[in-house]
Amino acid sequence: MNYEQVVASLWRHGDGQVTDHAARLNELIRYATLAPSGHNTQCWRFRVADEAITILPDLTRRTPVVDPDDHHLYVSLGCAAENLSLAARALGMQGEVTFHAEEEGEVRVTLAPCQAERSPLFEAIPARQCTRSDYDGVPVTDQELYLLQGAGTGDGVSISLLTERPAIEQVLGFVLLANSLQIRSRPFRQELEAWIRFGEREALEAGDGLFARAMGSPATPRWLGRWLFRALLRQGTENTKLTRQIRSSAGIAVFISEVDDKAHWVEAGRCYQRFALQATALGICNAFINQPVEETSVRPAFAEALGIVVGRPDLVVRFGRGKAMPRSLRRPVEAVLVP
């Protein structure tokens, strides 16, 4: 299959004919793997039991430069758990999500029979993407903001929706400051390059990472893509692009945890995933602009500017309406299962 055929086979709903219990559990995991993860590392593993699916962190897929405390990794586990829970309900199972902090920490989704319900958020799972492009700049409605606020709020996690231009410009300033630090960091550039899949063949073979076309760049052989990446990734160019993209957005969402620990990071992931799915259901795009929360030297001042006294700003997300971008891939279910 070519790239587009593989995308179509991945980003889809099931045919509704799954009756075997083991096959239903595999289908739940397939939906879970459609969640986002930092650099599309897919930093999760799944252990299946008759009445539960456990999501474990895959520390071999860490990104220690951009995510030294594994914050984004655990956020990604929360995103996967939310997808799994929504898919379970659609297939006639109640999925109760709990975090277990022992050892490296794991997320358990306990399953019990219930009336099947295909919610709008579940329906949006195959359409959701992190859309790294310019938006149309048109404001979203108050009703849409109300729905996004509700979807993005959770247990110990709140969401601040910034739609006024002065507030957006303030966030932009922190994004540019943190982005400049990252671009000037050789380890950051090296880590990012390692996760970019420059060509279609490379992306198909890996099934993970950031496909160049999904980032707005042309598909190229790896040797050429690496050369272009190293030649063209410049602070000024990237900051100009970020400025344009943020100013084209309808608003910015900041997710804030009351407590800075893994349990709340997972919850922040669940909240973001509901927010992203609700946005998708409304025809609204979103993309991460996490630089101010990734750079530890910037994050305290960013939190202070937002008036955050207790807790941690977890995620920064721009949103607005725009055109869909090419999609990244996912590894098959059998590649993420563990005994």
C-alpha positions, 0 to 999 in steps of 0.5 A: 500500500502507498502512504495514503492507503495506509493512512486511510486504513489507520484513521477510520472507524471500525466496521461495527462487526467485531463480536469476539471479545479478544478482537474487541479489546484489540480494537480498543487499543487501536483507537487508543493508539490514535491519540497524540504523543510528543514527536509522535513517539507513541510512548505507550505499551498495552497489557490486556486482561479480560476485564482491564487494559493497562497502559504502561509508559514505554521509556525506550521512547523518551525524549529527554531533551524536550521532556526531561521529567517525562511530563509529556510522556505521561500526558500522552498516556492520558490521551490514549486512555481517554480514547480507549474509554470513549471507544469502550463505551461505543463498543458497549463497555464502561471504561473506568480510568485510574492511575497507579503510581507504583514503580514507573506508573501505569494507567489502568482502564477497567472494563464493565458491560454497559449500553453502547453509546457512540458519542460525538467525541468518539466519532471525532477520533479518526478525524482529530489531528494536530494541525500545524498550519495557518488558521483563518483568524475568525473567532469561535462563538461563545457556545463553542468556547463553552463546549471547549471549556467543559471538555477540557476541564477535569479532576484537578485540571483546569483550562484557561481559554485566551481569546483577547488579542493582548493575551494572545500576544503575551503568550506569543512573546513567551513562545518566541522566547522559549522557541529561540532557546530550543532552536539554539540548542544542539541537543534539541535539534538532534533529538527533533531530527531523530524523530522526523520521517522525511520521506514516505518510505521512511515513514511507512517503515517506522510507523512513528515520528513526525512525517515531514509533510504533516509539518508543512515540508515536502517529502524527501529522501532522508539524506536530502531531508536531513541536509535541508533540516540542518540548513533551514532550521533557523531561529528567525525563520521558525519564529516568523512562522510561529508568529504568523500561525499564532496570530492566525488563531482564534485563541489559545488554551492553557491546561493547568494542573493543581498538583505537579505529579504524574497522576495530574499529568495523565489527567491533563492528557485526558482533558486535552484529548476531550478538548481536541475531540470536541474541537474536531467535532465542531470543525475547529483545528488545534496544535500544540505551542508547548515551548513555554512549558517545555523550557524550564527557565521560561515556565515560571515566568510564563506561569506568573504572567498567567496568574498561576500561583499553585500548580503547573501549566501543562500544555499550551494549544492554539485553536481556530479553523483551518485546512487539514494537513497530511497525517502521521502514522501509527504502529500496528497494535501487535507492536505495542502489546506486552504480555 
